């Protein structure tokens, strides 16, 4: 049984994103774009590009192309940071708001469906277990990068 946990933990996010991707496809959003917009919305305007990349789990140079595309679509603006001109901060435009509301509806509905049959207590317990596993992984990663 324990051997399957890792496979499930890796398969579940892909399944979840695939469901959301399929539902957002009519809006012309790729996974990379909607995830970037959604993270920026959740984190708040004015995020440094490097912090946004870290939150999404991609390298900063990989994010640049997506930000270029979102900028071309008029959904974000990048402005130099006042304290460090080398750093760009990312801001959502007013044109992004209706799209983000649609993304949020799709994500919320998918979450509801994916967690169907679980009580609030079950979900809180699952979240605590996942946090524990993540912390164990971060500890292992930190130890291994030291050595």
ABEGO torsion letter per residue (X at the ends): XAAAAAAAAAAAAAAAAAAAAAAAAAAGBBAAAAAAAAAAAAAEBGBBAAAAAAAAGBBAAAAAAAAAAAAAAGABBBBBBAABAABBBBBBBAAAAAAAAAAAAAAAAAAAAAABGBBAAAAAAAAAAAAAAAAAAAAAAAAAAAX
